[in-house]
Amino acid sequence: MHMNAILVDVAVIGAGQAGLSAGYHLQRRGFVPVTREANGHDTFVVLDANAAAGGAWQHRWASLRMATVNGIHDLPGLPVPPADPGAASRDILPPYFAEHEERFSLDVQRPVDVRAVRRADDASDGRLLIETDRGTWAARYVINATGTWTRPFRPYYPGIDRFRGRQLHVADYATVDEFAGKRVVIVGAGVSAVQLLDEISHVAETFWMTRREPQWIDEADFDLAARSAAIAGVEARVRRGLPPGSVISVTGMHWTPWARAAHARGVLVRHPMFTSIEEDGVRMPDGTLLAADVILWATGFRPAVDHLAPLKLRTPAGGFRVADSRSLDEPRLFLIGYGPSQSTVGANRAGRAAVHRIVAERAAALGEAA
């Protein structure tokens, strides 16, 4: 045990939707922030790397409006405030997250950079050490809720370092103005790719590329049975230790308002993926060179879990073996907002479920009723 570690019963890493859900349910079940007088109650701490409340919402591009945000769900105990559909999500949602933290006295600690989570010793019921730039916490349980925003994924293609134009990921996108008059290659088949295609195509010449031909579905076709089947598929993957996979591989391509708008203007034209990148453009499968000024990678994100490496839980396939948001190989660790709980509503439910299991186990250990 680290001699200067702060003892806490539950440490939550991340204060986005999943982390705040966990904090809320811990507080409801009688846990007290470790910064306050516990008076015999179990304690918790929420650690967040951001300097302010709001999770990834505070970093989204300005043109992501409330009307075009994909899948907002209320934080537990506090409805999303009414907002102008034209308002920027980054102006509305971070204050909402801040209000939730304050109303439910979650005492989020920030900015805290979690560098490593490791076992304090070889005891299966021992504590996990959370090492940060602001000290070390020793927890009975860790609820990891770090999301994906800090791990943008950009696939490797031959010549990727030769391109003389600009390359950026959607995580770096700021404003459409910087693309005015350019030839822009947009790579990716997800919601962000199509939304930004619609936006950028108003000021630039766009070329949308995906590895596979998109399979478009109407919202009516993605009913409860289809959603349940999709979630079950992701659950099966993470139970086996496979990476969760992209959202689009599970849900398919939806006819969103911006997809329909781009289609109506004739810019929703899919091209096959290029084979390589050259100084002044991309080489297409038929051998032609497509000149380009910008390559925008809308290729998704990966779970931000590098700090869990000391636990040695990653499988040869590259994922974590998880069932019901709990690590199958380290039962003191919960991963929420991972795999089937990546959606905002899924994150809420996973936070509640993780806390329910922790409460039940703590009660059993103390000989009490949960």
Secondary structure, DSSP 8 states (H G I E B T S, - for coil): --TT-EEEEEEEE--SHHHHHHHHHHHHTT-EETTS--TT--EEEEE-SSSSSSGGGGGS-TT-BTTT-S----BTTB------TTSBHHHHHHHHHHHHHHHTT---B-S--EEEEEESSS-TTS-EEEEETTEEEEEEEEEE---STT-B-----TTTTT--SEEEEGGG---GGGGTT-EEEEE--SHHHHHHHHHHTTTSEEEEEESS---EE-GGGS-HHHHHHHHHHHHHHHHTT-----HHHHH-EE--HHHHHHHHTT---EEE--SEEETTEEE-TTS-EEE-SEEEE---B----GGGGGG----TTSS--EETTEESS-TTEEE-SSGGG-SHHHHHHHHHHHHHHHHHHHHHHHT---
